[in-house]
Amino acid sequence: MPVIARLFRPVCTMLGLGVIAVSSAFAQDAGHCSGTARQVEFACQTWTEIDRVVHAGVDTIIIPVGGTEQSGPYMAVGKHNVRAQVLADEIARQAGHTLVAPVVAYVPEGSTDPRTSHMRFAGTISVPAAVFEGLLRGAAESFRVQGFRKIILLGDHGGYQASMAHVAQDLNKRWKGQAAVLDLRDYYEVIPHQYADALKAQGHAAEVGLHAELSDTSLMLAVDPSLVRQDALRTAPKPGAADGVYGGDPRQATAALGRIGTEMQIRTAVTALQSFNRSHP
């Protein structure tokens, strides 16, 4: 069974344009802290459980970085946050001896005055790069003083990759001999390279673009289809830049196509993490 099929639990339940509603029965039977999340998510542990596993040798933690941004009319703005958390959980499970921090949802997404990049659309939250980098440094330092010796930065979005590399470089200089940071950029680079090439090889070259297109939408369908407005998408005319879709065409996206990319990302990240662990015993 594919990795994401085993992982999948719907993250978002929406009734029309109303509020998110979760029954008490659902909350009891399928709460967030179950399955893989209960095993690896930092937020699902008590402080004594965290202290115990750190003293038992769990010294690696992944900080998944998402972002809250427009992704066209047919995909929810939490796309990166859900993908980063779910895939980081599976990466940690496969790598072993690794926990996963809460996802970072507030990232640089453009200027607010004037409004640029994704901030030109409703549904986007942006913070300055200096604030973002300070947040990552503070979180990493919090984990270091608790006993984590390997902090992994895993970003699901391209706009802040340079900032993550800068933070990793800075902390590695500051912490030399105490702890180490891995900027796991290979996880992100799978999407515009190996995954895009795989989709093109299957005849989807014209549908692959830069944002909210075939690959982006397929990845979301593989991880959590509740974030994609599939009925509206299938009957829509081809969306373009004015709709927040940059190149390509999302209308033929499928979960099966998405699993090609998610499995590439997980495999690449696990390999990089295992290599990093071997070089930082």
C-alpha positions in Angstrom: 0.0 0.0 0.0 1.4 3.5 -0.9 2.9 5.5 2.0 0.3 8.3 1.8 -2.6 5.8 1.7 -1.4 4.4 5.0 -0.9 7.9 6.4 -4.1 9.6 5.2 -6.5 11.0 7.7 -8.6 14.0 6.5 -7.3 17.2 8.2 -10.0 19.6 7.2 -13.8 19.1 7.3 -15.8 22.0 6.0 -19.5 22.4 5.6 -20.2 24.8 2.7 -18.8 28.2 3.7 -19.6 27.7 7.3 -17.4 26.8 10.2 -15.4 23.6 10.6 -17.5 21.1 12.5 -16.2 18.0 14.2 -18.5 15.9 16.3 -17.5 14.7 19.8 -17.7 11.2 18.5 -15.2 11.9 15.7 -12.9 13.7 18.1 -12.9 10.6 20.4 -12.5 8.1 17.6 -10.1 9.8 15.2 -8.3 12.5 17.2 -5.2 14.1 15.8 -2.8 12.4 18.1 -3.3 8.9 16.8 -1.3 6.6 14.5 1.9 8.2 13.1 1.2 11.5 14.8 1.1 10.0 18.2 4.4 8.3 17.6 6.4 11.2 16.3 4.8 14.6 16.8 6.3 16.8 19.5 2.9 18.3 20.2 1.4 14.9 20.9 3.8 14.1 23.8 3.8 15.3 27.4 6.9 17.0 28.7 7.9 14.0 30.7 7.6 11.8 27.6 9.8 14.1 25.6 12.4 14.3 28.4 12.4 10.5 28.7 12.9 9.8 25.0 15.7 12.5 24.7 17.5 10.8 27.6 17.0 7.5 25.8 18.8 8.7 22.7 16.2 10.4 20.5 18.3 13.5 19.6 16.8 14.5 16.2 13.8 16.8 15.5 12.4 18.0 12.2 11.0 21.5 12.0 8.5 21.4 9.2 8.0 24.7 7.5 4.8 25.3 5.5 3.2 28.7 4.8 -0.3 30.2 4.4 -0.8 31.4 0.9 -3.3 31.5 -1.9 -3.1 28.5 -4.2 -5.7 29.4 -6.8 -9.5 29.1 -6.5 -9.5 25.3 -6.0 -7.0 24.6 -3.3 -7.2 25.7 0.4 -4.6 28.2 1.8 -3.3 25.7 4.3 -1.8 23.5 1.6 1.8 23.8 2.5 1.2 23.4 6.3 -0.8 20.1 5.9 1.7 18.6 3.4 4.8 19.6 5.5 3.3 18.1 8.7 2.1 14.9 7.2 5.2 14.2 5.1 7.5 15.2 8.0 5.7 12.7 10.2 6.3 9.9 7.7 9.9 10.9 7.2 10.5 10.8 11.0 8.7 7.4 11.3 10.9 5.9 8.6 14.1 7.4 9.8 13.5 6.4 13.4 14.6 8.1 16.6 13.2 11.4 15.4 10.4 13.7 16.5 8.5 16.4 14.5 7.9 19.9 15.7 4.7 21.8 15.1 4.6 23.2 11.6 5.7 26.8 11.0 2.7 28.4 9.2 3.8 32.0 9.1 6.5 32.7 6.5 7.6 35.4 4.0 5.0 35.6 1.2 5.5 39.0 -0.2 5.2 42.7 0.9 2.0 44.1 2.4 2.7 47.7 1.2 2.7 47.6 -1.7 1.1 44.2 -1.9 3.4 41.8 -3.9 3.7 38.1 -4.7 1.0 36.0 -3.0 0.0 38.9 -0.8 -1.8 40.4 -3.8 -4.5 37.8 -3.1 -6.8 37.2 -0.1 -5.9 34.2 2.1 -2.2 34.9 2.4 -0.2 35.6 5.6 3.2 37.1 5.3 6.0 38.0 7.8 9.3 39.7 7.1 12.3 37.5 6.4 14.0 38.7 9.6 11.1 37.7 11.7 10.9 34.3 10.0 14.6 33.7 10.5 14.4 34.8 14.1 11.5 32.3 14.7 13.5 29.4 13.3 16.6 30.4 15.4 14.5 30.6 18.5 12.7 27.3 17.9 16.0 25.5 17.1 17.6 26.9 20.2 14.6 25.7 22.3 15.2 22.2 21.0 19.0 22.4 21.5 18.8 23.2 25.2 16.3 20.3 25.7 18.9 17.9 24.4 18.2 17.6 20.7 21.5 17.5 18.9 20.3 17.4 15.3 17.7 19.9 14.1 16.3 19.4 10.6 14.8 22.3 8.6 12.3 20.9 6.1 10.5 23.5 3.9 7.6 22.8 1.6 7.7 26.1 -0.3 10.3 27.7 -2.4 10.1 31.3 -1.2 12.0 31.0 2.0 14.6 28.4 1.1 17.5 31.0 1.1 16.4 32.1 4.6 16.5 28.5 5.9 20.0 28.0 4.5 21.1 31.2 6.1 19.7 30.1 9.5 21.4 26.7 9.2 24.7 28.2 8.3 24.6 30.7 11.2 23.6 28.1 13.8 26.1 25.6 12.7 28.9 28.2 13.2 27.5 29.2 16.6 26.9 25.7 17.9 30.0 23.9 16.6 30.5 20.9 18.8 27.2 21.2 20.6 24.5 20.6 17.9 24.0 20.6 14.1 21.4 21.9 11.7 20.5 20.3 8.4 18.8 22.4 5.8 17.0 19.6 4.0 16.6 21.5 0.8 16.7 18.2 -1.3 13.1 17.5 0.0 11.8 20.7 -1.8 14.0 20.4 -4.9 12.3 17.1 -5.8 9.2 19.0 -6.9 10.6 21.3 -9.6 13.1 18.7 -10.8 12.6 14.9 -10.5 8.9 15.1 -9.9 8.3 17.6 -12.8 10.4 15.4 -15.0 8.4 12.3 -14.1 5.1 14.1 -14.9 6.4 15.3 -18.2 7.6 11.8 -19.1 4.0 10.7 -18.6 2.7 13.2 -21.1 1.8 16.1 -18.8 4.5 18.7 -19.9 1.9 21.3 -20.8 0.1 20.9 -17.4 3.2 21.4 -15.2 3.8 24.9 -14.1 5.1 26.8 -11.1 2.2 27.1 -8.6 -1.3 25.6 -8.0 -1.0 23.6 -11.3 -1.0 19.9 -12.0 1.9 18.9 -9.7 0.9 21.1 -6.8 -2.7 20.0 -6.9 -1.9 16.3 -7.3 0.4 16.4 -4.3 -2.4 17.9 -2.2 -4.8 15.2 -3.5 -2.4 12.5 -2.4 -2.0 13.9 1.1 -5.4 15.3 1.9 -8.0 15.7 -0.9 -10.3 17.6 1.5 -8.2 20.7 0.7 -9.1 20.6 -3.0 -12.4 21.7 -4.4 -12.5 18.9 -6.9 -16.1 19.3 -8.3 -15.4 23.0 -9.1 -12.0 22.2 -10.5 -13.2 19.6 -13.0 -15.7 21.9 -14.6 -13.7 25.1 -14.5 -12.1 26.8 -17.5 -8.4 26.8 -17.5 -7.2 29.1 -14.6 -4.4 31.5 -15.1 -2.2 34.1 -13.3 -5.2 36.3 -12.5 -6.6 33.3 -10.5 -3.4 32.7 -8.7 -2.3 29.7 -10.9 1.1 30.3 -12.4 1.6 28.2 -15.5 0.3 24.8 -16.3 -3.2 23.5 -15.6 -4.5 21.8 -12.4 -7.7 20.3 -13.9 -6.3 16.8 -14.6 -4.6 16.4 -11.2 -5.1 13.1 -9.4 -4.0 11.5 -6.2 -2.2 8.8 -8.1 0.0 11.4 -9.9 0.6 13.1 -6.5 1.8 9.9 -4.9 4.7 9.8 -7.4 5.9 13.1 -5.9 5.2 12.5 -2.3 7.0 9.1 -2.4 10.0 10.8 -4.1 10.1 13.5 -1.4 9.9 11.0 1.5 12.5 8.7 0.0 14.9 11.6 -0.7 14.4 13.1 2.7 14.9 9.9 4.6 18.1 9.1 2.6 19.5 12.6 3.4 18.5 12.4 7.1 20.1 9.0 7.5 23.3 10.3 5.8 23.3 13.3 8.1 22.9 11.1 11.2 25.8 8.9 10.1 28.1 12.0 9.8 26.9 13.4 13.1 26.9 10.4 15.5 
